[in-house]
Amino acid sequence: DGLFARSRTHAIYVGTFTWGGRKGTVILAPDFPAGGEQGNHLIFRWRHNGTDFAVGLHGWEPLSQTFSTLRQMITSI
């Protein structure tokens, strides 16, 4: 918690996780405009059969709630 409240110009690698049978990485995108349309999003990225997928969720504090919500979203698909 607290990472979302800080100004960021680069993505922050959060870690590698397996959610819903999908192994992928989680990053916190930098602020807009550096983060583009995914600015301030927590993003889970994974690959399946040669295709890349990503789901982003706009972050909020406490960031652990955003993380938990994103995990639940990925597990549900």
PDB file of N, CA, C and O in Angstrom:
ATOM      1  N   ASP A   1       0.834  -1.180   0.000  1.00  0.00           N
ATOM      2  CA  ASP A   1       0.000   0.000   0.000  1.00  0.00           C
ATOM      3  C   ASP A   1       0.886   1.252   0.000  1.00  0.00           C
ATOM      4  O   ASP A   1       2.003   1.248   0.516  1.00  0.00           O
ATOM      5  N   GLY A   2       0.358   2.303  -0.585  1.00  0.00           N
ATOM      6  CA  GLY A   2       1.103   3.544  -0.667  1.00  0.00           C
ATOM      7  C   GLY A   2       1.778   3.775  -2.007  1.00  0.00           C
ATOM      8  O   GLY A   2       2.129   4.911  -2.324  1.00  0.00           O
ATOM      9  N   LEU A   3       1.974   2.713  -2.818  1.00  0.00           N
ATOM     10  CA  LEU A   3       2.619   2.877  -4.133  1.00  0.00           C
ATOM     11  C   LEU A   3       1.781   3.709  -5.085  1.00  0.00           C
ATOM     12  O   LEU A   3       2.321   4.496  -5.863  1.00  0.00           O
ATOM     13  N   PHE A   4       0.466   3.543  -5.031  1.00  0.00           N
ATOM     14  CA  PHE A   4      -0.403   4.261  -5.952  1.00  0.00           C
ATOM     15  C   PHE A   4      -0.374   5.763  -5.678  1.00  0.00           C
ATOM     16  O   PHE A   4      -0.516   6.566  -6.600  1.00  0.00           O
ATOM     17  N   ALA A   5      -0.193   6.141  -4.420  1.00  0.00           N
ATOM     18  CA  ALA A   5      -0.220   7.549  -4.038  1.00  0.00           C
ATOM     19  C   ALA A   5       1.033   8.299  -4.481  1.00  0.00           C
ATOM     20  O   ALA A   5       1.031   9.530  -4.512  1.00  0.00           O
ATOM     21  N   ARG A   6       2.097   7.582  -4.823  1.00  0.00           N
ATOM     22  CA  ARG A   6       3.348   8.227  -5.246  1.00  0.00           C
ATOM     23  C   ARG A   6       3.337   8.504  -6.742  1.00  0.00           C
ATOM     24  O   ARG A   6       2.775   7.730  -7.517  1.00  0.00           O
ATOM     25  N   SER A   7       3.952   9.601  -7.146  1.00  0.00           N
ATOM     26  CA  SER A   7       4.094   9.908  -8.565  1.00  0.00           C
ATOM     27  C   SER A   7       5.117   8.958  -9.180  1.00  0.00           C
ATOM     28  O   SER A   7       6.190   8.744  -8.616  1.00  0.00           O
ATOM     29  N   ARG A   8       4.777   8.380 -10.353  1.00  0.00           N
ATOM     30  CA  ARG A   8       5.666   7.419 -11.002  1.00  0.00           C
ATOM     31  C   ARG A   8       5.850   7.775 -12.473  1.00  0.00           C
ATOM     32  O   ARG A   8       4.892   8.137 -13.157  1.00  0.00           O
ATOM     33  N   THR A   9       7.082   7.672 -12.950  1.00  0.00           N
ATOM     34  CA  THR A   9       7.349   7.877 -14.373  1.00  0.00           C
ATOM     35  C   THR A   9       7.674   6.560 -15.072  1.00  0.00           C
ATOM     36  O   THR A   9       7.775   6.514 -16.298  1.00  0.00           O
ATOM     37  N   HIS A  10       7.839   5.483 -14.291  1.00  0.00           N
ATOM     38  CA  HIS A  10       8.128   4.159 -14.840  1.00  0.00           C
ATOM     39  C   HIS A  10       7.229   3.132 -14.170  1.00  0.00           C
ATOM     40  O   HIS A  10       6.768   3.328 -13.046  1.00  0.00           O
ATOM     41  N   ALA A  11       6.989   2.035 -14.876  1.00  0.00           N
ATOM     42  CA  ALA A  11       6.183   0.949 -14.315  1.00  0.00           C
ATOM     43  C   ALA A  11       6.905   0.326 -13.127  1.00  0.00           C
ATOM     44  O   ALA A  11       8.135   0.315 -13.069  1.00  0.00           O
ATOM     45  N   ILE A  12       6.130  -0.186 -12.189  1.00  0.00           N
ATOM     46  CA  ILE A  12       6.676  -0.900 -11.042  1.00  0.00           C
ATOM     47  C   ILE A  12       6.282  -2.375 -11.180  1.00  0.00           C
ATOM     48  O   ILE A  12       5.100  -2.712 -11.251  1.00  0.00           O
ATOM     49  N   TYR A  13       7.294  -3.243 -11.217  1.00  0.00           N
ATOM     50  CA  TYR A  13       7.059  -4.682 -11.274  1.00  0.00           C
ATOM     51  C   TYR A  13       6.612  -5.126  -9.886  1.00  0.00           C
ATOM     52  O   TYR A  13       7.318  -4.904  -8.902  1.00  0.00           O
ATOM     53  N   VAL A  14       5.443  -5.751  -9.806  1.00  0.00           N
ATOM     54  CA  VAL A  14       4.911  -6.214  -8.524  1.00  0.00           C
ATOM     55  C   VAL A  14       5.286  -7.670  -8.278  1.00  0.00           C
ATOM     56  O   VAL A  14       5.607  -8.045  -7.150  1.00  0.00           O
ATOM     57  N   GLY A  15       5.247  -8.499  -9.334  1.00  0.00           N
ATOM     58  CA  GLY A  15       5.634  -9.888  -9.163  1.00  0.00           C
ATOM     59  C   GLY A  15       4.986 -10.802 -10.176  1.00  0.00           C
ATOM     60  O   GLY A  15       4.199 -10.364 -11.015  1.00  0.00           O
ATOM     61  N   THR A  16       5.324 -12.084 -10.092  1.00  0.00           N
ATOM     62  CA  THR A  16       4.752 -13.123 -10.936  1.00  0.00           C
ATOM     63  C   THR A  16       3.798 -13.948 -10.080  1.00  0.00           C
ATOM     64  O   THR A  16       4.134 -14.356  -8.968  1.00  0.00           O
ATOM     65  N   PHE A  17       2.601 -14.188 -10.618  1.00  0.00           N
ATOM     66  CA  PHE A  17       1.556 -14.884  -9.870  1.00  0.00           C
ATOM     67  C   PHE A  17       0.828 -15.851 -10.791  1.00  0.00           C
ATOM     68  O   PHE A  17       0.850 -15.690 -12.012  1.00  0.00           O
ATOM     69  N   THR A  18       0.189 -16.846 -10.210  1.00  0.00           N
ATOM     70  CA  THR A  18      -0.690 -17.742 -10.945  1.00  0.00           C
ATOM     71  C   THR A  18      -2.087 -17.562 -10.377  1.00  0.00           C
ATOM     72  O   THR A  18      -2.352 -17.891  -9.221  1.00  0.00           O
ATOM     73  N   TRP A  19      -2.970 -17.037 -11.206  1.00  0.00           N
ATOM     74  CA  TRP A  19      -4.357 -16.766 -10.826  1.00  0.00           C
ATOM     75  C   TRP A  19      -5.267 -17.484 -11.809  1.00  0.00           C
ATOM     76  O   TRP A  19      -5.127 -17.312 -13.020  1.00  0.00           O
ATOM     77  N   GLY A  20      -6.177 -18.269 -11.316  1.00  0.00           N
ATOM     78  CA  GLY A  20      -7.115 -18.970 -12.186  1.00  0.00           C
ATOM     79  C   GLY A  20      -6.421 -19.851 -13.205  1.00  0.00           C
ATOM     80  O   GLY A  20      -6.918 -20.021 -14.318  1.00  0.00           O
ATOM     81  N   GLY A  21      -5.275 -20.414 -12.839  1.00  0.00           N
ATOM     82  CA  GLY A  21      -4.522 -21.268 -13.749  1.00  0.00           C
ATOM     83  C   GLY A  21      -3.690 -20.504 -14.766  1.00  0.00           C
ATOM     84  O   GLY A  21      -3.057 -21.118 -15.625  1.00  0.00           O
ATOM     85  N   ARG A  22      -3.677 -19.184 -14.689  1.00  0.00           N
ATOM     86  CA  ARG A  22      -2.901 -18.348 -15.614  1.00  0.00           C
ATOM     87  C   ARG A  22      -1.682 -17.794 -14.891  1.00  0.00           C
ATOM     88  O   ARG A  22      -1.816 -17.077 -13.900  1.00  0.00           O
ATOM     89  N   LYS A  23      -0.496 -18.126 -15.384  1.00  0.00           N
ATOM     90  CA  LYS A  23       0.728 -17.581 -14.793  1.00  0.00           C
ATOM     91  C   LYS A  23       1.080 -16.313 -15.546  1.00  0.00           C
ATOM     92  O   LYS A  23       1.222 -16.319 -16.769  1.00  0.00           O
ATOM     93  N   GLY A  24       1.220 -15.218 -14.795  1.00  0.00           N
ATOM     94  CA  GLY A  24       1.523 -13.953 -15.437  1.00  0.00           C
ATOM     95  C   GLY A  24       2.211 -12.999 -14.483  1.00  0.00           C
ATOM     96  O   GLY A  24       2.524 -13.349 -13.345  1.00  0.00           O
ATOM     97  N   THR A  25       2.439 -11.797 -14.960  1.00  0.00           N
ATOM     98  CA  THR A  25       3.105 -10.774 -14.171  1.00  0.00           C
ATOM     99  C   THR A  25       2.141  -9.632 -13.882  1.00  0.00           C
ATOM    100  O   THR A  25       1.219  -9.348 -14.646  1.00  0.00           O
ATOM    101  N   VAL A  26       2.391  -8.996 -12.756  1.00  0.00           N
ATOM    102  CA  VAL A  26       1.601  -7.829 -12.361  1.00  0.00           C
ATOM    103  C   VAL A  26       2.537  -6.628 -12.307  1.00  0.00           C
ATOM    104  O   VAL A  26       3.618  -6.684 -11.720  1.00  0.00           O
ATOM    105  N   ILE A  27       2.094  -5.538 -12.937  1.00  0.00           N
ATOM    106  CA  ILE A  27       2.828  -4.279 -12.869  1.00  0.00           C
ATOM    107  C   ILE A  27       1.856  -3.165 -12.506  1.00  0.00           C
ATOM    108  O   ILE A  27       0.649  -3.268 -12.726  1.00  0.00           O
ATOM    109  N   LEU A  28       2.414  -2.102 -11.945  1.00  0.00           N
ATOM    110  CA  LEU A  28       1.664  -0.875 -11.719  1.00  0.00           C
ATOM    111  C   LEU A  28       2.175   0.127 -12.739  1.00  0.00           C
ATOM    112  O   LEU A  28       3.330   0.549 -12.685  1.00  0.00           O
ATOM    113  N   ALA A  29       1.305   0.506 -13.669  1.00  0.00           N
ATOM    114  CA  ALA A  29       1.700   1.412 -14.749  1.00  0.00           C
ATOM    115  C   ALA A  29       2.001   2.797 -14.190  1.00  0.00           C
ATOM    116  O   ALA A  29       1.446   3.190 -13.163  1.00  0.00           O
ATOM    117  N   PRO A  30       2.889   3.545 -14.870  1.00  0.00           N
ATOM    118  CA  PRO A  30       3.180   4.902 -14.411  1.00  0.00           C
ATOM    119  C   PRO A  30       1.965   5.820 -14.587  1.00  0.00           C
ATOM    120  O   PRO A  30       0.983   5.476 -15.245  1.00  0.00           O
ATOM    121  N   ASP A  31       2.073   6.981 -13.981  1.00  0.00           N
ATOM    122  CA  ASP A  31       1.018   7.978 -14.099  1.00  0.00           C
ATOM    123  C   ASP A  31       0.798   8.362 -15.557  1.00  0.00           C
ATOM    124  O   ASP A  31       1.683   8.175 -16.391  1.00  0.00           O
ATOM    125  N   PHE A  32      -0.378   8.897 -15.862  1.00  0.00           N
ATOM    126  CA  PHE A  32      -0.638   9.502 -17.162  1.00  0.00           C
ATOM    127  C   PHE A  32       0.141  10.809 -17.210  1.00  0.00           C
ATOM    128  O   PHE A  32       0.123  11.525 -16.209  1.00  0.00           O
ATOM    129  N   PRO A  33       0.821  11.177 -18.286  1.00  0.00           N
ATOM    130  CA  PRO A  33       0.725  10.611 -19.614  1.00  0.00           C
ATOM    131  C   PRO A  33       1.743   9.510 -19.902  1.00  0.00           C
ATOM    132  O   PRO A  33       1.645   8.847 -20.935  1.00  0.00           O
ATOM    133  N   ALA A  34       2.727   9.295 -19.007  1.00  0.00           N
ATOM    134  CA  ALA A  34       3.760   8.292 -19.276  1.00  0.00           C
ATOM    135  C   ALA A  34       3.166   6.891 -19.416  1.00  0.00           C
ATOM    136  O   ALA A  34       3.676   6.075 -20.185  1.00  0.00           O
ATOM    137  N   GLY A  35       2.103   6.611 -18.684  1.00  0.00           N
ATOM    138  CA  GLY A  35       1.473   5.293 -18.732  1.00  0.00           C
ATOM    139  C   GLY A  35       0.443   5.141 -19.827  1.00  0.00           C
ATOM    140  O   GLY A  35      -0.147   4.071 -19.975  1.00  0.00           O
ATOM    141  N   GLY A  36       0.214   6.205 -20.607  1.00  0.00           N
ATOM    142  CA  GLY A  36      -0.756   6.132 -21.692  1.00  0.00           C
ATOM    143  C   GLY A  36      -2.140   5.806 -21.181  1.00  0.00           C
ATOM    144  O   GLY A  36      -2.517   6.205 -20.080  1.00  0.00           O
ATOM    145  N   GLU A  37      -2.898   5.076 -21.986  1.00  0.00           N
ATOM    146  CA  GLU A  37      -4.274   4.753 -21.606  1.00  0.00           C
ATOM    147  C   GLU A  37      -4.346   3.838 -20.395  1.00  0.00           C
ATOM    148  O   GLU A  37      -5.402   3.719 -19.774  1.00  0.00           O
ATOM    149  N   GLN A  38      -3.233   3.186 -20.048  1.00  0.00           N
ATOM    150  CA  GLN A  38      -3.191   2.330 -18.867  1.00  0.00           C
ATOM    151  C   GLN A  38      -2.561   3.048 -17.667  1.00  0.00           C
ATOM    152  O   GLN A  38      -2.224   2.406 -16.672  1.00  0.00           O
ATOM    153  N   GLY A  39      -2.402   4.363 -17.753  1.00  0.00           N
ATOM    154  CA  GLY A  39      -1.822   5.130 -16.654  1.00  0.00           C
ATOM    155  C   GLY A  39      -2.552   4.874 -15.345  1.00  0.00           C
ATOM    156  O   GLY A  39      -3.781   4.899 -15.289  1.00  0.00           O
ATOM    157  N   ASN A  40      -1.778   4.629 -14.293  1.00  0.00           N
ATOM    158  CA  ASN A  40      -2.293   4.366 -12.944  1.00  0.00           C
ATOM    159  C   ASN A  40      -3.084   3.066 -12.831  1.00  0.00           C
ATOM    160  O   ASN A  40      -3.858   2.896 -11.889  1.00  0.00           O
ATOM    161  N   HIS A  41      -2.899   2.148 -13.779  1.00  0.00           N
ATOM    162  CA  HIS A  41      -3.586   0.861 -13.731  1.00  0.00           C
ATOM    163  C   HIS A  41      -2.660  -0.214 -13.165  1.00  0.00           C
ATOM    164  O   HIS A  41      -1.452  -0.201 -13.399  1.00  0.00           O
ATOM    165  N   LEU A  42      -3.247  -1.132 -12.425  1.00  0.00           N
ATOM    166  CA  LEU A  42      -2.579  -2.360 -12.026  1.00  0.00           C
ATOM    167  C   LEU A  42      -2.913  -3.365 -13.121  1.00  0.00           C
ATOM    168  O   LEU A  42      -4.087  -3.581 -13.421  1.00  0.00           O
ATOM    169  N   ILE A  43      -1.895  -3.983 -13.722  1.00  0.00           N
ATOM    170  CA  ILE A  43      -2.097  -4.800 -14.919  1.00  0.00           C
ATOM    171  C   ILE A  43      -1.558  -6.212 -14.697  1.00  0.00           C
ATOM    172  O   ILE A  43      -0.433  -6.397 -14.232  1.00  0.00           O
ATOM    173  N   PHE A  44      -2.382  -7.200 -15.040  1.00  0.00           N
ATOM    174  CA  PHE A  44      -1.965  -8.601 -15.051  1.00  0.00           C
ATOM    175  C   PHE A  44      -1.795  -9.007 -16.502  1.00  0.00           C
ATOM    176  O   PHE A  44      -2.727  -8.888 -17.296  1.00  0.00           O
ATOM    177  N   ARG A  45      -0.593  -9.493 -16.857  1.00  0.00           N
ATOM    178  CA  ARG A  45      -0.296  -9.914 -18.235  1.00  0.00           C
ATOM    179  C   ARG A  45       0.108 -11.375 -18.234  1.00  0.00           C
ATOM    180  O   ARG A  45       0.871 -11.830 -17.382  1.00  0.00           O
ATOM    181  N   TRP A  46      -0.433 -12.117 -19.233  1.00  0.00           N
ATOM    182  CA  TRP A  46      -0.080 -13.528 -19.375  1.00  0.00           C
ATOM    183  C   TRP A  46      -0.127 -13.902 -20.849  1.00  0.00           C
ATOM    184  O   TRP A  46      -0.635 -13.150 -21.681  1.00  0.00           O
ATOM    185  N   ARG A  47       0.409 -15.071 -21.153  1.00  0.00           N
ATOM    186  CA  ARG A  47       0.452 -15.587 -22.519  1.00  0.00           C
ATOM    187  C   ARG A  47      -0.217 -16.947 -22.536  1.00  0.00           C
ATOM    188  O   ARG A  47      -0.010 -17.765 -21.640  1.00  0.00           O
ATOM    189  N   HIS A  48      -1.031 -17.186 -23.574  1.00  0.00           N
ATOM    190  CA  HIS A  48      -1.694 -18.482 -23.734  1.00  0.00           C
ATOM    191  C   HIS A  48      -1.686 -18.840 -25.214  1.00  0.00           C
ATOM    192  O   HIS A  48      -2.192 -18.085 -26.045  1.00  0.00           O
ATOM    193  N   ASN A  49      -1.113 -19.987 -25.538  1.00  0.00           N
ATOM    194  CA  ASN A  49      -1.030 -20.461 -26.929  1.00  0.00           C
ATOM    195  C   ASN A  49      -0.464 -19.404 -27.875  1.00  0.00           C
ATOM    196  O   ASN A  49      -0.960 -19.223 -28.987  1.00  0.00           O
ATOM    197  N   GLY A  50       0.576 -18.712 -27.423  1.00  0.00           N
ATOM    198  CA  GLY A  50       1.255 -17.733 -28.266  1.00  0.00           C
ATOM    199  C   GLY A  50       0.576 -16.377 -28.364  1.00  0.00           C
ATOM    200  O   GLY A  50       1.039 -15.510 -29.106  1.00  0.00           O
ATOM    201  N   THR A  51      -0.497 -16.180 -27.639  1.00  0.00           N
ATOM    202  CA  THR A  51      -1.209 -14.900 -27.655  1.00  0.00           C
ATOM    203  C   THR A  51      -1.044 -14.217 -26.304  1.00  0.00           C
ATOM    204  O   THR A  51      -1.211 -14.845 -25.259  1.00  0.00           O
ATOM    205  N   ASP A  52      -0.714 -12.920 -26.329  1.00  0.00           N
ATOM    206  CA  ASP A  52      -0.569 -12.150 -25.098  1.00  0.00           C
ATOM    207  C   ASP A  52      -1.910 -11.559 -24.693  1.00  0.00           C
ATOM    208  O   ASP A  52      -2.678 -11.083 -25.529  1.00  0.00           O
ATOM    209  N   PHE A  53      -2.171 -11.600 -23.395  1.00  0.00           N
ATOM    210  CA  PHE A  53      -3.390 -11.026 -22.825  1.00  0.00           C
ATOM    211  C   PHE A  53      -3.007 -10.097 -21.682  1.00  0.00           C
ATOM    212  O   PHE A  53      -1.970 -10.274 -21.043  1.00  0.00           O
ATOM    213  N   ALA A  54      -3.854  -9.105 -21.432  1.00  0.00           N
ATOM    214  CA  ALA A  54      -3.644  -8.198 -20.307  1.00  0.00           C
ATOM    215  C   ALA A  54      -4.993  -7.684 -19.832  1.00  0.00           C
ATOM    216  O   ALA A  54      -5.881  -7.380 -20.628  1.00  0.00           O
ATOM    217  N   VAL A  55      -5.122  -7.594 -18.527  1.00  0.00           N
ATOM    218  CA  VAL A  55      -6.294  -6.976 -17.914  1.00  0.00           C
ATOM    219  C   VAL A  55      -5.779  -5.917 -16.960  1.00  0.00           C
ATOM    220  O   VAL A  55      -4.967  -6.199 -16.078  1.00  0.00           O
ATOM    221  N   GLY A  56      -6.261  -4.686 -17.146  1.00  0.00           N
ATOM    222  CA  GLY A  56      -5.854  -3.583 -16.292  1.00  0.00           C
ATOM    223  C   GLY A  56      -7.034  -3.048 -15.497  1.00  0.00           C
ATOM    224  O   GLY A  56      -8.171  -3.036 -15.968  1.00  0.00           O
ATOM    225  N   LEU A  57      -6.742  -2.613 -14.300  1.00  0.00           N
ATOM    226  CA  LEU A  57      -7.754  -2.057 -13.411  1.00  0.00           C
ATOM    227  C   LEU A  57      -7.189  -0.782 -12.805  1.00  0.00           C
ATOM    228  O   LEU A  57      -6.101  -0.797 -12.229  1.00  0.00           O
ATOM    229  N   HIS A  58      -7.925   0.327 -12.931  1.00  0.00           N
ATOM    230  CA  HIS A  58      -7.438   1.587 -12.366  1.00  0.00           C
ATOM    231  C   HIS A  58      -7.237   1.422 -10.868  1.00  0.00           C
ATOM    232  O   HIS A  58      -8.117   0.923 -10.166  1.00  0.00           O
ATOM    233  N   GLY A  59      -6.081   1.840 -10.387  1.00  0.00           N
ATOM    234  CA  GLY A  59      -5.725   1.628  -8.992  1.00  0.00           C
ATOM    235  C   GLY A  59      -6.330   2.644  -8.043  1.00  0.00           C
ATOM    236  O   GLY A  59      -6.734   3.737  -8.440  1.00  0.00           O
ATOM    237  N   TRP A  60      -6.379   2.250  -6.775  1.00  0.00           N
ATOM    238  CA  TRP A  60      -6.792   3.123  -5.679  1.00  0.00           C
ATOM    239  C   TRP A  60      -6.093   2.637  -4.423  1.00  0.00           C
ATOM    240  O   TRP A  60      -5.554   1.531  -4.384  1.00  0.00           O
ATOM    241  N   GLU A  61      -6.108   3.461  -3.416  1.00  0.00           N
ATOM    242  CA  GLU A  61      -5.544   3.081  -2.121  1.00  0.00           C
ATOM    243  C   GLU A  61      -6.651   2.627  -1.188  1.00  0.00           C
ATOM    244  O   GLU A  61      -7.742   3.198  -1.204  1.00  0.00           O
ATOM    245  N   PRO A  62      -6.399   1.626  -0.389  1.00  0.00           N
ATOM    246  CA  PRO A  62      -5.138   0.901  -0.335  1.00  0.00           C
ATOM    247  C   PRO A  62      -4.959   0.019  -1.570  1.00  0.00           C
ATOM    248  O   PRO A  62      -5.894  -0.656  -2.001  1.00  0.00           O
ATOM    249  N   LEU A  63      -3.767   0.029  -2.126  1.00  0.00           N
ATOM    250  CA  LEU A  63      -3.482  -0.710  -3.355  1.00  0.00           C
ATOM    251  C   LEU A  63      -3.735  -2.208  -3.182  1.00  0.00           C
ATOM    252  O   LEU A  63      -4.017  -2.901  -4.160  1.00  0.00           O
ATOM    253  N   SER A  64      -3.639  -2.705  -1.971  1.00  0.00           N
ATOM    254  CA  SER A  64      -3.913  -4.131  -1.734  1.00  0.00           C
ATOM    255  C   SER A  64      -5.357  -4.477  -2.116  1.00  0.00           C
ATOM    256  O   SER A  64      -5.625  -5.611  -2.512  1.00  0.00           O
ATOM    257  N   GLN A  65      -6.285  -3.534  -2.007  1.00  0.00           N
ATOM    258  CA  GLN A  65      -7.663  -3.783  -2.437  1.00  0.00           C
ATOM    259  C   GLN A  65      -7.748  -3.883  -3.954  1.00  0.00           C
ATOM    260  O   GLN A  65      -8.467  -4.730  -4.484  1.00  0.00           O
ATOM    261  N   THR A  66      -7.015  -3.019  -4.654  1.00  0.00           N
ATOM    262  CA  THR A  66      -6.966  -3.103  -6.116  1.00  0.00           C
ATOM    263  C   THR A  66      -6.394  -4.455  -6.533  1.00  0.00           C
ATOM    264  O   THR A  66      -6.931  -5.113  -7.424  1.00  0.00           O
ATOM    265  N   PHE A  67      -5.304  -4.865  -5.885  1.00  0.00           N
ATOM    266  CA  PHE A  67      -4.648  -6.138  -6.173  1.00  0.00           C
ATOM    267  C   PHE A  67      -5.626  -7.296  -5.976  1.00  0.00           C
ATOM    268  O   PHE A  67      -5.736  -8.168  -6.838  1.00  0.00           O
ATOM    269  N   SER A  68      -6.323  -7.308  -4.867  1.00  0.00           N
ATOM    270  CA  SER A  68      -7.280  -8.370  -4.568  1.00  0.00           C
ATOM    271  C   SER A  68      -8.418  -8.397  -5.579  1.00  0.00           C
ATOM    272  O   SER A  68      -8.844  -9.471  -6.003  1.00  0.00           O
ATOM    273  N   THR A  69      -8.905  -7.242  -5.963  1.00  0.00           N
ATOM    274  CA  THR A  69      -9.994  -7.159  -6.943  1.00  0.00           C
ATOM    275  C   THR A  69      -9.535  -7.660  -8.305  1.00  0.00           C
ATOM    276  O   THR A  69     -10.260  -8.399  -8.971  1.00  0.00           O
ATOM    277  N   LEU A  70      -8.327  -7.260  -8.726  1.00  0.00           N
ATOM    278  CA  LEU A  70      -7.788  -7.729 -10.010  1.00  0.00           C
ATOM    279  C   LEU A  70      -7.619  -9.245  -9.989  1.00  0.00           C
ATOM    280  O   LEU A  70      -7.948  -9.917 -10.966  1.00  0.00           O
ATOM    281  N   ARG A  71      -7.113  -9.785  -8.893  1.00  0.00           N
ATOM    282  CA  ARG A  71      -6.950 -11.240  -8.758  1.00  0.00           C
ATOM    283  C   ARG A  71      -8.301 -11.937  -8.903  1.00  0.00           C
ATOM    284  O   ARG A  71      -8.403 -12.946  -9.600  1.00  0.00           O
ATOM    285  N   GLN A  72      -9.310 -11.423  -8.268  1.00  0.00           N
ATOM    286  CA  GLN A  72     -10.646 -12.019  -8.355  1.00  0.00           C
ATOM    287  C   GLN A  72     -11.198 -11.940  -9.783  1.00  0.00           C
ATOM    288  O   GLN A  72     -11.858 -12.870 -10.249  1.00  0.00           O
ATOM    289  N   MET A  73     -10.928 -10.831 -10.473  1.00  0.00           N
ATOM    290  CA  MET A  73     -11.378 -10.693 -11.859  1.00  0.00           C
ATOM    291  C   MET A  73     -10.726 -11.745 -12.747  1.00  0.00           C
ATOM    292  O   MET A  73     -11.404 -12.401 -13.538  1.00  0.00           O
ATOM    293  N   ILE A  74      -9.416 -11.907 -12.618  1.00  0.00           N
ATOM    294  CA  ILE A  74      -8.688 -12.878 -13.454  1.00  0.00           C
ATOM    295  C   ILE A  74      -9.134 -14.290 -13.132  1.00  0.00           C
ATOM    296  O   ILE A  74      -9.297 -15.103 -14.041  1.00  0.00           O
ATOM    297  N   THR A  75      -9.332 -14.599 -11.876  1.00  0.00           N
ATOM    298  CA  THR A  75      -9.763 -15.931 -11.477  1.00  0.00           C
ATOM    299  C   THR A  75     -11.141 -16.258 -12.047  1.00  0.00           C
ATOM    300  O   THR A  75     -11.443 -17.423 -12.307  1.00  0.00           O
ATOM    301  N   SER A  76     -11.975 -15.246 -12.242  1.00  0.00           N
ATOM    302  CA  SER A  76     -13.348 -15.465 -12.703  1.00  0.00           C
ATOM    303  C   SER A  76     -13.461 -15.702 -14.210  1.00  0.00           C
ATOM    304  O   SER A  76     -14.509 -16.147 -14.678  1.00  0.00           O
ATOM    305  N   ILE A  77     -12.406 -15.416 -14.979  1.00  0.00           N
ATOM    306  CA  ILE A  77     -12.523 -15.590 -16.440  1.00  0.00           C
ATOM    307  C   ILE A  77     -11.968 -16.931 -16.904  1.00  0.00           C
ATOM    308  O   ILE A  77     -11.991 -17.229 -18.098  1.00  0.00           O
TER     309      ILE A  77
END
